[in-house]
Amino acid sequence: MPQDIYPIELKAPDIAAYRAGNTGVEYVTTFDSGQPGPHVMIAAVTHGNELCGAIALDFLFGNNVRPVRGKLTLGFNNIAAFNKFDPANPTTSRFVDEDFNRVWAEAVLDGPRDSVELRRARQIRPIVDTVDYLFDIHSMQHKTVPLLLSGPLEKGRQLARAMAYPEIVVSDQGHAAGKRLRDYRFFGDGTDKRNAMLIECGQHWERNSVEVAIESTLRFLKHTDIIDPAFIARHSKKADVPQKVIEITDAITVASEDFQFVQDFKGMEVIARKGTVLGRDSGRDVLTPYDNCVLIMPSRWLTKGQTAVRLGRFV
């Protein structure tokens, strides 16, 4: 388990002061400048054990960040899971009933299913429906370089380039198990100007993930041009970086309860040869489809129907 490999270097912030919010939805607060401009949402704890996003939002609240034009919404998503976080057993608070970041298909949100996560998504959805730019802050099981997940569309890749941080951009379709928040409705429509970005800031509990979360959030806000540039200049600590784009070509979905990797992959490994065995799923070899195949976020939670690993190549 990840907690056996990585120390808990972060402390979950006390966010009780943000519970009431001002939107009618607990833990969701909107600041309205009263001036024309886009509605920008920064979202955290889509998964309850991912602490860096909560710390980044706490940083914005603590510095009284307000938009000079448009609106800024700060939202703690899966609050029920976050409130369960226990540093002695940190992986168990990823979600309560199901992954909050797999329920954002309209048919699921409008359908008869019920769970803690679906009820929360249905609460937040009317606010998301008014958002022009969404930034969703995540972290990863393994300690690898930060990843900016732009989605499969050119508008997402353009937004990633405008941020110029971090170095690695992953252009991907998401997961077979369900639609992510960053792909919801108009965010996943190439003809719509509304846009979303997801960042994986590093390993869940490493100290550096907070620095990445704050820096990337500031850059997202700089691009949307709703915050005083002087505040961003005071707190942004990183220079622009030349980015590399990995295009995801395959998402390997676990087909049985017998899936096993052939070695302990952590992510960002580049497998030189096509046809290399990565794992076995109920006796079937899982092979690299081409030379120089990059492994993105291999999972230790090898549950049937979930993504085991994504495969991509530098473009």
GIFEN-V620831 format. One record per residue. N is the residue number from 0. OMEGA is omega in whole degrees, 0 to 359 (999 if undefined). BURIAL is # if it has 16 or more other ideal C-beta (glycine too) atoms within 10 Angstrom, else .. Layout:
BEGIN
N/OMEGA/BURIAL  N/OMEGA/BURIAL
END
This chain:
BEGIN
0/182/.  1/182/#  2/176/#  3/184/.  4/189/.  5/178/#  6/176/.  7/183/.  8/183/.  9/173/#  10/178/.  11/181/#  12/174/#  13/184/.  14/183/#  15/181/.  16/183/.  17/187/#  18/187/.  19/185/.  20/176/#  21/185/.  22/188/#  23/176/.  24/183/#  25/177/.  26/174/#  27/184/#  28/177/#  29/174/#  30/183/#  31/181/.  32/187/.  33/179/.  34/178/.  35/179/.  36/183/#  37/172/#  38/184/#  39/178/#  40/171/#  41/185/#  42/180/#  43/179/#  44/166/#  45/167/#  46/191/#  47/181/#  48/181/#  49/195/#  50/190/#  51/179/#  52/177/#  53/179/#  54/178/#  55/177/#  56/177/#  57/176/#  58/180/#  59/177/#  60/184/.  61/179/.  62/177/.  63/179/.  64/180/#  65/178/.  66/173/#  67/170/.  68/181/.  69/183/#  70/174/#  71/176/#  72/176/#  73/186/#  74/172/#  75/193/#  76/185/#  77/186/#  78/180/#  79/178/#  80/180/#  81/181/#  82/177/#  83/187/#  84/180/#  85/182/.  86/177/.  87/180/.  88/196/.  89/183/#  90/188/.  91/182/#  92/177/#  93/174/#  94/178/#  95/181/#  96/182/.  97/184/.  98/179/#  99/183/#  100/174/#  101/188/#  102/192/#  103/168/#  104/182/#  105/180/.  106/178/.  107/180/.  108/181/#  109/187/.  110/186/.  111/182/.  112/179/.  113/174/.  114/176/.  115/183/#  116/179/#  117/178/#  118/179/.  119/178/#  120/179/#  121/175/.  122/186/#  123/188/#  124/180/#  125/176/.  126/178/#  127/181/#  128/180/.  129/187/.  130/176/#  131/180/#  132/180/#  133/174/#  134/186/#  135/189/#  136/181/#  137/170/#  138/192/#  139/177/#  140/186/#  141/180/#  142/176/#  143/180/#  144/177/.  145/181/#  146/175/#  147/184/#  148/188/#  149/189/#  150/188/#  151/190/.  152/180/#  153/181/.  154/176/#  155/179/#  156/177/#  157/178/.  158/177/#  159/179/#  160/180/.  161/178/.  162/177/#  163/179/#  164/354/#  165/189/#  166/188/.  167/175/#  168/178/#  169/179/#  170/190/#  171/182/#  172/184/.  173/190/#  174/176/#  175/184/.  176/179/#  177/185/#  178/177/#  179/175/#  180/183/#  181/179/#  182/185/#  183/172/#  184/187/#  185/176/.  186/180/#  187/181/#  188/183/.  189/180/.  190/182/.  191/183/.  192/179/.  193/194/#  194/180/#  195/179/#  196/176/#  197/176/#  198/170/#  199/194/#  200/185/#  201/181/#  202/189/#  203/193/#  204/179/#  205/184/#  206/184/.  207/181/.  208/179/#  209/178/#  210/179/#  211/181/#  212/182/#  213/181/#  214/182/#  215/177/#  216/178/#  217/180/#  218/176/#  219/179/#  220/177/#  221/181/#  222/182/#  223/171/#  224/178/.  225/184/#  226/177/#  227/181/.  228/180/.  229/177/.  230/180/#  231/181/.  232/180/.  233/190/.  234/178/.  235/189/#  236/187/.  237/172/.  238/173/.  239/180/.  240/171/.  241/186/.  242/172/#  243/183/.  244/173/#  245/177/#  246/179/.  247/180/#  248/184/#  249/169/.  250/182/#  251/181/#  252/180/#  253/184/#  254/183/.  255/177/.  256/183/.  257/181/.  258/174/#  259/170/.  260/180/#  261/174/.  262/187/.  263/179/.  264/180/#  265/184/#  266/181/#  267/171/#  268/176/.  269/183/.  270/193/#  271/192/.  272/170/.  273/178/.  274/177/.  275/180/.  276/177/.  277/183/#  278/178/#  279/183/.  280/182/#  281/176/.  282/180/.  283/178/.  284/172/.  285/191/#  286/171/#  287/185/#  288/182/.  289/176/.  290/176/.  291/181/.  292/182/#  293/178/#  294/182/#  295/172/#  296/173/#  297/187/#  298/169/#  299/180/.  300/188/.  301/183/#  302/180/.  303/180/.  304/180/.  305/181/#  306/177/#  307/181/#  308/172/#  309/183/#  310/182/#  311/177/#  312/177/#  313/181/.  314/999/.
END
